[in-house]
Amino acid sequence: TKGKTIFWAVSSATKPCISDNTQSCLQIKPITYDDQGIKTDEGEWTEFAGTIDGYQHDAAHEQVLRLQRYKLATSDAPVEEPAGEYAYVLDTVIESAVSK
């Protein structure tokens, strides 16, 4: 199956997860680019408790990642699946800046 290409900014800082404060969660925000690669929209910072295959968090850099998002096939799941029903795979780091 083909993944959907998405872009996330990832903060250098992690925070305790809301769902489990013994775990650290990545702070991510979705970014939208147009066909020319111009940034057209930026979402709000939100926690991401999942994992991104191939991604190693870098606490010294703010990064923008290009990811492939795959829907997980769960035969017994209801139609309205929660957002956690996706697998995320790192495609490439498209931007990396030393955090201030």
SULURBEL-V320743 format. One record per backbone hydrogen bond with DSSP energy under -0.5 kcal/mol. CO is the residue of the C=O (numbers start at 0). NH is the residue of the N-H. Records with the same first field share a line. If there is no record, write none. Layout:
CO = NH ; NH
This chain:
3 = 68
5 = 66
6 = 30
7 = 64
8 = 28
9 = 62
14 = 24
19 = 16 ; 22
22 = 16
24 = 14
25 = 27 ; 47
26 = 10
27 = 45
28 = 8
29 = 42
30 = 6
31 = 39 ; 40
33 = 36
37 = 33
40 = 31
45 = 27
47 = 25
50 = 52 ; 87
51 = 54
52 = 89
54 = 56
56 = 58
57 = 60
59 = 98
61 = 96
62 = 9 ; 64
63 = 93 ; 94
64 = 7 ; 66
65 = 90 ; 91
66 = 5 ; 68
67 = 69 ; 88
68 = 3
69 = 86
71 = 73
72 = 74
73 = 76
78 = 80
81 = 84
82 = 85
84 = 71
86 = 69
87 = 52
88 = 67
91 = 65 ; 93
94 = 63
96 = 61
